[in-house]
Amino acid sequence: MTVHGLRHSCASLLIAYGVDIKVVQKILGHAHIETTINNYTHVTTETIEKTTDLLINYLKESKKKLWWSKSQNNKKTTLIKGWSECK
């Protein structure tokens, strides 16, 4: 592996493990954040899966927090808090 390849791998791994992009920029010595973003951030299958899992877990937790109550006047179920689209 070349020195450049090692540098690229290190930067990509730091980003993949959640190190702030500004920190990676500083480590690499880039003057512009766009250089770091364009050259070292990659969308991987693992990243997509983690993001999807985070979204699913968030939606599940949001659904648990919904509060439903029965209206005394017309026995209609009304949404007190949360997303009206959630079922």
C-alpha positions in Angstrom: 0.0 0.0 0.0 1.3 3.5 -0.8 1.5 6.3 1.6 -1.4 8.0 -0.2 -3.5 4.8 0.0 -2.8 4.6 3.8 -3.8 8.3 4.2 -7.0 7.7 2.2 -7.9 4.6 4.2 -7.2 6.3 7.5 -9.4 9.3 6.5 -12.2 7.1 5.2 -12.2 5.0 8.4 -12.2 8.0 10.7 -15.3 9.3 8.8 -16.9 5.9 8.9 -16.4 5.7 12.7 -18.2 9.0 13.1 -15.2 11.4 13.6 -16.4 14.9 12.8 -15.6 15.9 9.2 -14.0 19.1 10.4 -11.6 17.1 12.6 -10.6 14.9 9.6 -10.1 18.0 7.5 -7.7 19.4 10.1 -5.8 16.1 10.4 -5.4 16.0 6.6 -4.5 19.6 6.4 -7.1 20.5 3.8 -7.8 24.2 3.4 -11.4 23.6 2.2 -13.9 21.2 3.7 -15.1 20.3 0.2 -11.8 18.6 -0.5 -12.3 16.3 2.5 -15.9 15.6 1.7 -15.4 15.0 -2.0 -12.4 12.7 -1.7 -12.9 10.8 1.6 -16.6 10.3 2.2 -18.2 7.3 0.6 -21.7 5.9 0.8 -21.3 2.2 1.7 -23.8 -0.5 2.1 -23.0 -0.6 5.8 -23.7 3.1 6.1 -27.0 2.8 4.3 -28.0 -0.1 6.6 -27.0 1.8 9.8 -29.0 4.9 8.7 -32.0 2.7 7.8 -31.8 1.0 11.2 -31.6 4.4 13.0 -34.7 5.7 11.1 -36.7 2.5 11.8 -35.8 2.6 15.5 -36.7 6.3 15.7 -40.1 5.6 14.1 -40.7 2.7 16.4 -39.9 4.9 19.5 -42.1 7.7 18.1 -45.0 5.4 17.7 -44.6 4.2 21.3 -44.9 7.7 22.5 -48.2 8.4 20.8 -51.0 9.1 23.2 -54.5 8.3 22.2 -57.7 9.3 24.0 -61.3 8.8 23.5 -63.4 11.9 23.1 -66.2 12.0 25.7 -68.7 13.7 23.3 -68.6 11.5 20.2 -66.4 8.5 21.1 -64.1 9.5 18.3 -60.4 8.5 18.7 -58.3 11.6 18.5 -54.5 12.0 18.3 -53.2 14.0 21.3 -49.5 13.9 20.5 -47.4 12.5 17.6 -47.7 11.9 13.9 -51.2 11.7 12.5 -49.8 9.5 9.6 -48.5 6.8 12.1 -50.7 3.8 12.3 
